[in-house]
Amino acid sequence: MSANRQYKDSVFTLLFGTADKILELYNAVSGSNLPSDTRVEIATLTDALFMDRINDLAFVIEDRLVVLIEHQSTICENMPLRLLLYIARIYERFIDGKAIYKSKLISLPRPEFYVLYNGVAPMPDMATLRLSDAFVDCPEAKTEVGGFFPLELEVPVINVNVGRNQSVIGKSENLSGYVCFVDKVREYERMGLNISDAIEAAIKYCISSGILVDFLDKNSREVRGMLFTEFNLDDAKDVWFEEGKEDGREEGRVEGLEKGITIGVARGEDRAKRQLLNNLLSMGMPLDQISIATGLCLTQIERMYKSETE
């Protein structure tokens, strides 16, 4: 089954957008050994209004197991809460809205959750995020036996950077290739190349080394735009924050500091988006590919471009 390509992808979701690659990835992260003919149904949540993915990967295995996998370069401590909301929405697909009022037990596929981390900040090979860490300290909320919370969701975080968890990464050719590709982009950046040239050099290195050859040959244009956006957004977050603080100090004199910082961050974000758009246009990237890479519709791109040239 192919992924729905009308929705904005990341390189990770584009790579693992088919049932066979999803199964390979699941076998690696879970330690399973499911055969290649195992039935996999993609259930990734999407927002029809904004044409965007809500979560990275969600899929059902043989109607008995529903798996959500998130890929992050920065760990979000609210991921257990997000996954709780995601799984509830996915379960809604399996049941008739009125069925929950019937006395007969509804059968649901068992859930599993994973976060794959490939950021640059230090992170152990394995960690666990728990929903209960977000609960306000309330001892009476625990059950009398065992001290467990009545609502819990645990998410294993697997570090998939080069040199980490090789026993996991090595079980998936595509995950191993993805890890190598991202690491090469960062290596070329450290050597002094700008992000665009670093991505181009990493693509050439991987193809010449037999890494993700078919994927990069087929999707090189999209990969360039997506990864350029992903890497620049990480840097842009820092820029938005700093610019927001500066603008916020000025706005704060009149409108209050908190409101001023909010206004400043929005202005900094807008400037960063405009710069990103100009960079992609200067690379000669077609408008439809820019739309996929940035999540902006063609009308927004045209409006921003006109405002820059007027």
C-alpha positions as CSV (number, residue, x, y, z in Angstrom):
1,M,0.0,0.0,0.0
2,S,1.4,3.4,-1.0
3,A,1.4,6.4,1.3
4,N,-1.0,9.3,0.4
5,R,1.4,11.6,-1.2
6,Q,-0.9,14.6,-1.3
7,Y,0.0,15.2,2.3
8,K,3.2,17.0,3.3
9,D,5.9,14.5,4.1
10,S,9.3,14.5,5.9
11,V,12.2,12.5,4.5
12,F,11.5,9.9,7.2
13,T,7.8,9.5,6.4
14,L,8.5,9.5,2.7
15,L,11.1,6.8,3.1
16,F,8.9,4.6,5.2
17,G,5.7,5.3,3.3
18,T,5.0,1.8,2.1
19,A,3.8,-1.3,3.9
20,D,7.0,-3.4,3.2
21,K,9.3,-0.7,4.5
22,I,7.0,-0.1,7.5
23,L,7.2,-3.8,8.4
24,E,10.9,-3.8,8.1
25,L,11.1,-0.8,10.4
26,Y,8.7,-2.4,12.9
27,N,10.7,-5.7,13.0
28,A,13.8,-3.7,13.8
29,V,12.5,-1.4,16.6
30,S,10.3,-4.1,18.2
31,G,12.7,-7.1,17.9
32,S,10.0,-9.0,16.0
33,N,10.5,-11.2,13.0
34,L,7.2,-11.0,11.2
35,P,7.2,-12.5,7.7
36,S,7.1,-10.3,4.6
37,D,3.6,-11.4,3.7
38,T,2.2,-10.0,7.0
39,R,-0.7,-7.7,6.3
40,V,0.0,-4.0,7.2
41,E,-2.6,-1.3,6.9
42,I,-1.3,2.3,7.0
43,A,-3.4,4.5,9.4
44,T,-1.3,7.6,9.7
45,L,-3.5,10.6,10.8
46,T,-3.7,13.5,8.4
47,D,-5.4,16.9,8.5
48,A,-7.6,17.3,5.4
49,L,-8.0,21.0,5.9
50,F,-4.3,21.9,6.0
51,M,-3.1,18.9,3.9
52,D,-0.5,18.0,6.6
53,R,0.4,14.9,8.6
54,I,-0.6,14.9,12.2
55,N,1.7,12.1,13.2
56,D,4.6,10.4,11.5
57,L,3.7,6.7,11.1
58,A,0.7,4.8,12.3
59,F,-0.2,1.3,11.0
60,V,-2.2,-1.8,11.9
61,I,-0.7,-5.3,11.7
62,E,-3.1,-8.1,11.0
63,D,-6.0,-6.3,12.8
64,R,-4.4,-7.2,16.1
65,L,-1.7,-4.6,16.7
66,V,-1.7,-0.8,16.1
67,V,1.7,0.8,16.1
68,L,2.6,4.6,16.3
69,I,6.1,5.6,15.5
70,E,7.3,9.2,15.8
71,H,10.6,10.5,14.5
72,Q,12.2,13.5,16.4
73,S,15.3,15.5,16.3
74,T,14.3,17.3,19.5
75,I,12.6,15.3,22.2
76,C,9.1,16.5,23.1
77,E,8.3,15.6,26.7
78,N,4.6,15.9,25.8
79,M,4.9,13.0,23.3
80,P,3.0,10.5,25.6
81,L,0.0,13.0,25.8
82,R,0.2,13.5,22.0
83,L,0.2,9.7,21.4
84,L,-2.7,9.3,23.8
85,L,-4.8,11.7,21.7
86,Y,-3.5,10.0,18.4
87,I,-4.5,6.5,19.5
88,A,-7.9,7.6,20.6
89,R,-8.5,9.1,17.1
90,I,-7.3,5.9,15.5
91,Y,-9.5,3.7,17.6
92,E,-12.4,5.8,16.5
93,R,-11.9,4.4,13.1
94,F,-12.4,0.8,14.3
95,I,-15.8,1.3,16.0
96,D,-19.3,2.5,15.2
97,G,-19.9,5.6,17.3
98,K,-22.9,4.0,19.1
99,A,-21.1,0.7,19.7
100,I,-19.4,1.9,22.8
101,Y,-22.8,2.0,24.6
102,K,-23.4,-1.7,23.9
103,S,-22.8,-4.2,26.7
104,K,-20.7,-6.5,24.5
105,L,-16.9,-5.9,24.8
106,I,-15.4,-4.2,21.7
107,S,-12.3,-5.8,20.4
108,L,-9.4,-3.4,19.7
109,P,-5.9,-4.0,18.3
110,R,-3.2,-3.7,21.0
111,P,-1.2,-0.5,20.9
112,E,2.6,-0.1,20.8
113,F,4.4,3.3,20.7
114,Y,8.0,4.2,19.7
115,V,9.9,7.4,19.3
116,L,13.1,7.4,17.2
117,Y,15.5,10.2,18.1
118,N,18.3,11.4,15.8
119,G,19.0,14.9,17.2
120,V,22.4,16.3,18.2
121,A,21.7,16.9,21.9
122,P,23.0,14.1,24.2
123,M,20.6,11.3,24.7
124,P,21.1,7.8,26.1
125,D,20.6,4.8,23.8
126,M,17.3,4.1,25.3
127,A,14.9,6.2,27.4
128,T,11.2,6.1,28.4
129,L,8.7,8.9,28.4
130,R,5.6,8.4,30.7
131,L,2.3,10.1,30.6
132,S,2.2,10.0,34.5
133,D,5.1,12.4,34.6
134,A,2.7,15.1,33.5
135,F,0.2,14.5,36.3
136,V,-0.1,17.0,39.1
137,D,1.3,15.3,42.3
138,C,-1.8,13.7,43.8
139,P,-1.0,10.5,45.8
140,E,-4.6,9.5,46.1
141,A,-4.8,9.2,42.3
142,K,-2.7,6.0,42.6
143,T,-4.3,2.6,43.1
144,E,-3.9,1.1,46.5
145,V,-2.1,-2.0,45.1
146,G,1.2,-1.5,43.3
147,G,1.2,2.3,43.3
148,F,0.3,2.6,39.6
149,F,-1.7,5.4,38.0
150,P,-5.0,4.4,36.6
151,L,-4.0,6.0,33.3
152,E,-0.6,5.4,31.9
153,L,1.2,5.5,28.5
154,E,4.8,4.6,28.2
155,V,6.9,5.5,25.1
156,P,10.4,4.0,24.5
157,V,12.8,6.5,23.0
158,I,15.4,4.9,20.8
159,N,18.5,6.8,19.8
160,V,19.1,6.1,16.1
161,N,22.2,8.2,15.6
162,V,25.3,6.7,14.1
163,G,27.1,4.5,16.6
164,R,24.0,4.1,18.8
165,N,21.7,1.0,19.0
166,Q,23.4,-0.7,16.1
167,S,21.6,-3.9,17.0
168,V,18.3,-2.1,16.2
169,I,19.5,0.0,13.3
170,G,21.3,-2.9,11.6
171,K,18.1,-4.9,11.3
172,S,16.6,-2.4,8.8
173,E,18.5,-1.6,5.6
174,N,16.3,1.5,5.1
175,L,16.7,2.8,8.7
176,S,20.5,2.2,8.5
177,G,20.6,4.1,5.2
178,Y,18.5,7.0,6.6
179,V,20.8,7.3,9.7
180,C,23.9,7.3,7.4
181,F,22.4,9.9,5.1
182,V,21.5,12.4,7.9
183,D,24.9,11.9,9.5
184,K,26.6,12.7,6.2
185,V,24.6,15.9,5.8
186,R,25.8,17.0,9.3
187,E,29.3,15.9,8.5
188,Y,29.5,18.0,5.4
189,E,28.0,21.0,7.3
190,R,30.8,20.7,9.9
191,M,33.2,20.7,7.0
192,G,31.9,24.2,6.1
193,L,29.4,23.5,3.3
194,N,26.1,25.4,3.5
195,I,23.0,23.2,4.0
196,S,22.0,23.0,0.4
197,D,25.5,21.9,-0.7
198,A,25.8,19.5,2.2
199,I,22.5,17.8,1.2
200,E,23.7,17.5,-2.4
201,A,27.0,16.1,-1.3
202,A,25.3,13.6,1.0
203,I,23.0,12.4,-1.8
204,K,25.9,11.8,-4.1
205,Y,27.9,10.0,-1.4
206,C,25.0,7.7,-0.6
207,I,24.2,6.8,-4.2
208,S,27.9,6.2,-5.0
209,S,28.1,4.0,-1.8
210,G,25.0,2.0,-2.6
211,I,23.0,3.5,0.2
212,L,19.2,4.3,-0.4
213,V,20.0,4.3,-4.1
214,D,16.5,3.6,-5.5
215,F,14.9,6.0,-3.0
216,L,17.3,8.9,-3.7
217,D,17.3,8.4,-7.4
218,K,13.5,8.5,-7.5
219,N,12.9,11.2,-4.9
220,S,16.1,13.3,-4.9
221,R,14.3,16.6,-5.7
222,E,11.8,16.1,-2.9
223,V,14.4,15.0,-0.5
224,R,16.5,18.1,-1.2
225,G,13.5,20.4,-0.4
226,M,12.3,18.4,2.6
227,L,15.6,18.1,4.3
228,F,16.6,21.7,3.5
229,T,13.3,22.7,5.3
230,E,13.9,20.3,8.2
231,F,17.4,21.5,8.9
232,N,16.6,25.2,8.4
233,L,13.6,24.9,10.7
234,D,15.8,23.7,13.6
235,D,18.0,26.7,13.1
236,A,15.0,29.0,12.5
237,K,13.5,28.1,15.9
238,D,16.5,29.7,17.6
239,V,16.3,32.7,15.3
240,W,12.6,33.2,16.0
241,F,13.2,33.0,19.7
242,E,16.0,35.6,19.7
243,E,14.2,37.9,17.3
244,G,11.1,37.5,19.4
245,K,12.8,38.6,22.5
246,E,14.3,41.6,20.8
247,D,10.9,42.7,19.2
248,G,9.2,41.7,22.4
249,R,11.2,44.2,24.5
250,E,10.0,47.0,22.2
251,E,6.4,45.9,22.0
252,G,6.4,45.1,25.7
253,R,6.9,48.7,26.6
254,V,3.4,49.5,25.2
255,E,1.5,46.2,25.1
256,G,3.0,44.2,27.9
257,L,6.1,42.0,27.8
258,E,4.4,38.6,27.4
259,K,2.2,39.8,24.5
260,G,5.1,41.7,23.0
261,I,7.3,38.5,22.9
262,T,4.4,36.6,21.3
263,I,4.1,39.3,18.6
264,G,7.9,39.3,18.1
265,V,8.2,35.6,17.7
266,A,5.4,35.7,15.1
267,R,7.3,38.4,13.2
268,G,10.6,36.5,13.4
269,E,8.8,33.3,12.2
270,D,7.4,35.2,9.2
271,R,10.8,36.6,8.3
272,A,12.4,33.2,8.5
273,K,9.7,31.7,6.3
274,R,10.2,34.4,3.7
275,Q,14.0,33.7,3.7
276,L,13.4,30.0,3.4
277,L,11.0,30.6,0.4
278,N,13.6,32.9,-1.3
279,N,16.3,30.2,-0.8
280,L,14.2,27.5,-2.4
281,L,13.2,29.8,-5.3
282,S,16.8,30.7,-5.9
283,M,17.6,26.9,-6.1
284,G,15.2,26.7,-9.0
285,M,12.8,24.4,-7.2
286,P,9.4,24.2,-8.8
287,L,6.5,25.8,-6.9
288,D,4.7,22.5,-6.4
289,Q,7.8,21.0,-4.7
290,I,8.2,24.2,-2.6
291,S,4.6,23.6,-1.5
292,I,5.4,20.1,-0.4
293,A,8.6,21.1,1.3
294,T,7.2,24.1,3.3
295,G,3.6,23.1,3.8
296,L,2.5,26.4,2.2
297,C,-0.2,26.4,-0.4
298,L,0.5,27.9,-3.8
299,T,-1.6,31.0,-3.0
300,Q,0.5,31.7,0.1
301,I,3.7,31.2,-1.8
302,E,2.6,33.6,-4.6
303,R,1.5,36.2,-2.0
304,M,4.8,36.0,-0.1
305,Y,6.8,36.2,-3.3
306,K,4.9,39.2,-4.6
307,S,5.3,41.1,-1.3
308,E,9.1,40.5,-1.5
309,T,9.3,41.8,-5.1
310,E,7.1,44.8,-4.8
